[in-house]
């Protein structure tokens, strides 16, 4: 994964996530939108062959977009860790 900042402000952040696709960006944006300080979060992949998602985050000013992004990334790690534990548990019982 390579992150490249396109635009950065007090309330807005726009960046590209080279090497990622819908599988990573969709849950990241979902978790960003669960943050009460995030007014807008979305991503787009402009062309299927270019596969470089561009992520947009805008906050209400009570926290910086970078802070919201770190919180969402931490929550994503937690979710994936829980999935892994459940997967390992299920496999050990099989």
Buried (B, 14 or more C-beta within 10 A) or exposed (E): EEEEEEEEEEBBBBBBBEEBBEEBBEBBBBBBBEBEBBBBBEBEBEEEEEEBBBBBBBBEEEBBBBEBBEBBEEBBEEEEEEEEEEEEEEEEEE
